[in-house]
Amino acid sequence: MSAGYNELFNATIQHLEDLKSRGVRHIAVSQETLRALAQPVPQKLRGSRREEAQTFQMSATGNQPAIQQSLLTSAPTDNLPAPAPLDPQAKAAAFAALRERALACVKCAHLASSRKNVVFGVGSIDAQIMFIGEAPGADEDEQGEPFVGRAGQLLTKIIQAMGLQRADVYIGNILKCRPDTPGQTAGNRKPTADEMTTCIPYLHEQIDLIRPKVIVALGATAVEGLLGKTIGITKLRGTWKTYRGTPLMPTYHPAYLLRNQAMSEKRKVWEDMLAVMEKLEMPISEKQQRFFLKA
């Protein structure tokens, strides 16, 4: 086997091990790559090199390569660099094509059969701030737009309190279909891990195209979907994280503030928004500084 082949092979192994050591459990792999990985191991490989190469073989029980199957199936990519930006015309075209793919998606058959609308996202594709929630609810499913119910109305008020409009930011969700609730006439449920794994590549593409300067993750599920974090949102909120080089602020979901309307909880979320405004060097008035503080 050529020295070039061995060098490339060793570099690939090292790269995957490095990603794994940094907590990255999932990477995007094209169908062409998967087909290539399914090819027989070259007979000339011997010893440990052959054993390592066999980890790239297709597993006996499925269509994924056996190499750290979890590396290939989910979404956290906070340590990976974002792709180069596109020019405005190419960006708009790519975003439109992505939208068409998402609207036609039936990868989760149970969600596709129960949904009324795919909730792709809304706002400016040149936004500096991107708000990301969990999944559409009944109102969002009905209208095909994220955050239009009671929680969405509160999010709109938060955005306006920052001196912005919904059209100035971009709003999306980890899941683009409402999680089905068989046997229930009302209520919502958290997306499953499989549902998030299947759907989140669309969101990753949205983020890579929009290239916001700050991401606001609304609630624990949004943080889990983007960063793979499993500790509680109470411990995470208010502390800057990073998603592929982009500052990310975890905060409470607006629905939490509807359940707990204590002034102290509202102030926590507002402090997170003040931190976002400071990060973006937005003007902050004395009135804004004092929101939700006791007189």
Secondary structure as the mmCIF struct_conf table of DSSP 4:
data_model
#
loop_
_struct_conf.conf_type_id
_struct_conf.id
_struct_conf.beg_label_comp_id
_struct_conf.beg_label_asym_id
_struct_conf.beg_label_seq_id
_struct_conf.end_label_comp_id
_struct_conf.end_label_asym_id
_struct_conf.end_label_seq_id
HELX_RH_AL_P HELX_RH_AL_P1 ALA A 3 SER A 21
TURN_TY1_P TURN_TY1_P1 ARG A 22 GLY A 23
HELX_RH_AL_P HELX_RH_AL_P2 GLN A 31 LEU A 37
TURN_TY1_P TURN_TY1_P2 ALA A 38 ALA A 38
BEND BEND1 GLN A 39 GLN A 39
HELX_LH_PP_P HELX_LH_PP_P1 PRO A 40 PRO A 42
TURN_TY1_P TURN_TY1_P3 GLN A 43 LYS A 44
HELX_RH_AL_P HELX_RH_AL_P3 GLY A 47 GLN A 54
TURN_TY1_P TURN_TY1_P4 THR A 55 PHE A 56
BEND BEND2 GLN A 57 GLN A 57
STRN STRN1 MET A 58 MET A 58
HELX_LH_PP_P HELX_LH_PP_P2 SER A 59 SER A 59
TURN_TY1_P TURN_TY1_P5 ALA A 60 THR A 61
BEND BEND3 GLY A 62 GLN A 64
STRN STRN2 PRO A 65 PRO A 65
BEND BEND4 ALA A 66 ALA A 66
TURN_TY1_P TURN_TY1_P6 ILE A 67 GLN A 68
HELX_RH_3T_P HELX_RH_3T_P1 GLN A 69 LEU A 72
TURN_TY1_P TURN_TY1_P7 THR A 73 THR A 73
TURN_TY1_P TURN_TY1_P8 ASP A 78 ASN A 79
BEND BEND5 LEU A 80 LEU A 80
HELX_LH_PP_P HELX_LH_PP_P3 PRO A 81 ASP A 87
HELX_RH_AL_P HELX_RH_AL_P4 PRO A 88 LEU A 103
TURN_TY1_P TURN_TY1_P9 ALA A 104 ALA A 104
BEND BEND6 LYS A 107 CYS A 108
HELX_RH_AL_P HELX_RH_AL_P5 ALA A 109 SER A 114
BEND BEND7 LYS A 116 LYS A 116
STRN STRN3 VAL A 122 GLY A 123
TURN_TY1_P TURN_TY1_P10 ILE A 125 ASP A 126
BEND BEND8 GLN A 128 GLN A 128
STRN STRN4 ILE A 129 GLY A 133
BEND BEND9 GLU A 134 GLU A 134
HELX_RH_AL_P HELX_RH_AL_P6 ALA A 138 GLN A 143
TURN_TY1_P TURN_TY1_P11 GLY A 144 GLY A 144
BEND BEND10 GLU A 145 PHE A 147
BEND BEND11 GLY A 149 GLY A 149
HELX_RH_AL_P HELX_RH_AL_P7 ARG A 150 ALA A 161
TURN_TY1_P TURN_TY1_P12 MET A 162 GLY A 163
HELX_RH_3T_P HELX_RH_3T_P2 ARG A 166 ASP A 168
BEND BEND12 VAL A 169 VAL A 169
STRN STRN5 TYR A 170 ASN A 173
BEND BEND13 ILE A 174 ILE A 174
BEND BEND14 LYS A 176 CYS A 177
HELX_LH_PP_P HELX_LH_PP_P4 ARG A 178 ASP A 180
TURN_TY1_P TURN_TY1_P13 PRO A 182 GLY A 183
BEND BEND15 THR A 185 ALA A 186
HELX_LH_PP_P HELX_LH_PP_P5 LYS A 190 THR A 192
HELX_RH_AL_P HELX_RH_AL_P8 ALA A 193 ILE A 210
BEND BEND16 LYS A 213 LYS A 213
STRN STRN6 VAL A 214 LEU A 218
BEND BEND17 GLY A 219 GLY A 219
HELX_RH_AL_P HELX_RH_AL_P9 ALA A 220 LEU A 227
BEND BEND18 ILE A 231 ILE A 231
HELX_RH_AL_P HELX_RH_AL_P10 ILE A 233 LEU A 236
TURN_TY1_P TURN_TY1_P14 ARG A 237 GLY A 238
BEND BEND19 THR A 239 THR A 239
STRN STRN7 LYS A 241 TYR A 243
TURN_TY1_P TURN_TY1_P15 ARG A 244 GLY A 245
STRN STRN8 THR A 246 THR A 251
HELX_RH_AL_P HELX_RH_AL_P11 PRO A 254 ARG A 259
HELX_RH_AL_P HELX_RH_AL_P12 MET A 263 LYS A 279
TURN_TY1_P TURN_TY1_P16 LEU A 280 GLU A 281
HELX_RH_AL_P HELX_RH_AL_P13 GLU A 286 GLN A 289
TURN_TY1_P TURN_TY1_P17 ARG A 290 PHE A 292
#
